[in-house]
Each structure stands twice: as structure tokens, then as C-alpha cells.
Amino acid sequence: MNLKTVIAGAILAGTITSAQAADYVIDDKGAHASINFSIKHLGYSWVVGRFNEFNGSFSYDEANPAASSVTVNIKPASVDSNHAERDKHLRSEDFLAVDKFPEAKFVSTAFTPADDGSAVLSGNLTLRGVTKPIDISVTKIGEGKDPWGGYRAGFRGTTELKLKEYGINFNLGPASESVYLNLNVEGIRQ
């Protein structure tokens, strides 16, 4: 086999692998996806909540998971901690500053699978006008046909954000310097 044949085969294999990647839209309208958060309250208990408005998409190829990509847009004003006064405070300048920064965004830069089926999704999160790289620990939940003739894939992710890195300096005490995100994503293949 000559060098030209090997190179042509490699190019063809790369083309075939790319063609197998599937694009998905996150099922945020069907209540099959969620962006949840938890933060310690003064070190005595946990405050939990979610963002009710977000959208996004991802590309995933089981044969080549490293080529996966994700984009998610979040409306910080949709924060919901099940307490109206606290939510009003979370939307203020002390925290999310939603009047100045009406959108948060995550754009992936790498997807690194591990041998145990987990992965690390790396990317840039923009929150309050500050963009920082983050890593999200990801587990694939499953994929397959749905009862309506479509095809779905689902993942779960977790990450920790340091509030001060995003310009959130409101002092809740040393036990409350980080917020933990739990992400549940179900996508509908396009």
C-alpha cells in the first residue's frame, strides 16, 4: 500500500466519521432538561433553584465523542429559588445583574471522554459579562428512539463556579463562595 492510498483512506475515514455526528436541540420546552443550582446558606443549609429559560444545541457522535460540541444560552432573569424576594435579590446588582447582563452563555471547546464512560466537557462560560473557562463532569444517560418517531440522547453534568470569578462579591460567608450546577440535558436529534 502506498502513501497516497493511506492518506486518501485517512481523509475518507475522517469524512465518514464527521458525517455520523448528529445534531440535537435541547428539549427545554418539553421539561426534559434543566439547569439547577445549589449554594450553601451561611454554611447551615442549602439553597436550591433553577433557571427556567434556556435553549441550546449539541452535536454528538458516539463513534467519535471527542468531536462533540455544545452551546447553551441562559436567561439569568429566569432564576427561580422558590422564594420571590430572594429571586429579586438574585436578579439584582449583588448577584446576576440581569438588567446589565440579560444573557449567560456556555460554548464548549473540548469533550474529553474517559474509559469508564464519563467525560469532561470544557468550554467558556460568560456570566455577568465575564468569560471564564470551566470544566463540566459529564455522564451519558442514554440514547435511542422515542415513542413519537424521533431520536433522543441524554446527559448529566456537574460543575462548581467560584462566585468572585464572575464579579459576584456579595458576602454570604466562606461556606458560600461557590455555587454548584447540576445540568440535565435531553436533546432531540434533528
C-alpha positions in Angstrom: 0.0 0.0 0.0 1.5 3.3 -1.0 1.4 6.6 1.0 -1.2 8.2 -1.3 -3.6 5.3 -0.5 -3.1 5.6 3.2 -3.6 9.4 3.2 -6.8 9.1 1.0 -8.1 6.4 3.3 -7.5 8.6 6.4 -9.2 11.5 4.7 -12.2 9.3 3.7 -12.4 7.9 7.2 -12.4 11.4 8.7 -15.2 12.4 6.4 -17.2 9.4 7.3 -16.7 9.9 11.0 -17.8 13.6 10.6 -20.9 12.6 8.7 -22.0 10.3 11.5 -22.2 13.2 14.0 -25.7 14.0 14.9 -27.1 17.4 15.8 -29.6 17.8 18.7 -31.7 20.6 20.0 -32.0 20.7 23.8 -35.6 19.8 24.8 -36.1 22.8 27.1 -39.8 23.2 26.2 -40.7 19.6 27.0 -39.4 19.8 30.6 -36.8 17.2 29.8 -33.8 19.4 30.5 -32.9 21.5 33.5 -30.2 23.8 34.8 -30.2 23.6 38.6 -28.0 25.2 41.2 -27.3 24.8 44.9 -25.3 27.0 47.3 -24.8 26.8 51.0 -26.7 29.3 53.0 -24.3 30.6 55.6 -22.9 27.1 56.0 -26.1 26.0 57.8 -28.3 24.7 54.9 -28.6 24.6 51.1 -30.5 27.0 48.8 -31.5 25.3 45.6 -33.0 26.6 42.5 -33.0 26.6 38.7 -33.0 28.7 35.6 -36.4 28.3 33.9 -35.5 29.8 30.5 -32.6 28.5 28.4 -32.0 26.9 25.0 -29.2 25.3 23.2 -27.9 22.6 20.9 -25.2 19.9 20.8 -23.5 17.7 18.3 -22.6 14.1 19.4 -21.1 11.2 17.6 -20.7 8.0 19.7 -18.0 6.8 17.4 -16.0 10.0 17.9 -17.2 11.6 21.1 -14.1 13.9 21.2 -15.7 15.8 18.3 -18.8 16.7 20.3 -19.8 20.3 20.8 -22.4 22.2 22.9 -23.8 25.7 23.0 -26.3 26.8 25.7 -27.9 30.3 26.2 -29.4 31.0 29.6 -31.7 33.9 30.7 -30.5 34.8 34.2 -33.7 36.7 34.9 -35.5 33.3 34.9 -33.7 32.3 38.2 -36.2 30.5 40.4 -35.3 29.6 44.0 -39.0 29.2 45.1 -38.8 32.5 47.0 -39.9 35.7 45.3 -37.9 38.1 47.4 -34.7 36.0 47.2 -35.2 35.8 43.4 -35.5 39.6 43.2 -32.2 39.9 45.2 -30.5 37.3 42.9 -31.5 39.3 39.8 -30.0 42.5 41.4 -26.5 44.0 41.0 -25.4 42.0 44.1 -25.6 38.7 42.1 -26.7 38.3 38.4 -27.2 41.9 37.4 -29.8 40.9 34.9 -30.6 44.5 33.7 -27.0 44.8 32.5 -26.4 41.2 31.6 -29.6 39.6 30.3 -27.9 36.5 28.9 -25.4 34.0 30.1 -23.8 31.6 27.6 -21.7 28.4 27.5 -19.8 27.4 24.4 -17.7 24.2 24.5 -14.1 24.0 23.4 -13.4 20.3 24.1 -15.0 17.0 25.0 -12.7 14.5 26.6 -14.1 11.0 27.2 -12.8 8.7 29.8 -12.6 4.9 29.7 -15.4 4.5 32.3 -18.0 6.2 30.1 -17.7 9.6 31.8 -16.3 12.7 30.2 -15.1 16.2 30.8 -16.8 18.9 28.8 -14.6 22.0 28.7 -15.7 25.4 27.5 -16.2 29.1 28.2 -19.0 30.4 30.4 -19.9 34.0 30.1 -21.8 35.3 33.2 -22.2 38.9 34.2 -20.1 39.9 31.2 -17.1 37.8 32.4 -15.9 34.9 30.3 -14.0 32.1 32.1 -13.1 28.5 31.1 -14.9 25.8 33.1 -14.9 22.0 33.1 -18.1 20.1 33.5 -18.1 16.4 34.5 -20.4 14.6 32.2 -22.2 11.2 32.2 -24.2 9.9 29.3 -27.5 8.7 30.5 -28.6 7.1 27.2 -29.9 7.5 23.7 -32.5 5.9 21.4 -35.8 6.2 19.7 -38.7 8.0 21.4 -42.4 7.0 21.1 -43.1 9.8 18.6 -40.7 8.6 15.9 -37.8 10.8 17.0 -34.4 10.0 18.4 -33.0 11.4 21.7 -29.8 11.5 23.7 -29.4 12.5 27.3 -26.5 13.6 29.5 -26.0 14.8 33.1 -23.3 17.2 34.1 -22.0 18.9 37.2 -19.6 21.7 37.9 -18.6 24.3 40.5 -18.3 28.0 40.0 -16.5 30.4 42.2 -18.7 33.5 42.5 -15.9 36.0 42.8 -14.5 34.9 39.4 -17.7 36.3 37.8 -17.7 39.6 39.8 -20.2 38.4 42.4 -18.7 39.7 45.6 -21.8 39.7 47.9 -20.5 38.2 51.2 -22.5 35.2 52.2 -19.6 33.8 54.3 -16.8 31.4 53.5 -19.1 28.4 53.2 -21.0 30.2 50.3 -18.2 31.1 47.9 -19.1 28.5 45.3 -22.3 27.6 43.5 -22.8 24.1 42.2 -24.6 23.4 38.9 -26.4 20.2 38.1 -27.3 20.0 34.4 -29.7 17.6 32.9 -29.8 17.7 29.1 -32.0 15.7 26.8 -31.7 16.5 23.1 -33.9 15.7 20.1 -31.9 14.7 17.0 -32.6 17.0 14.0 
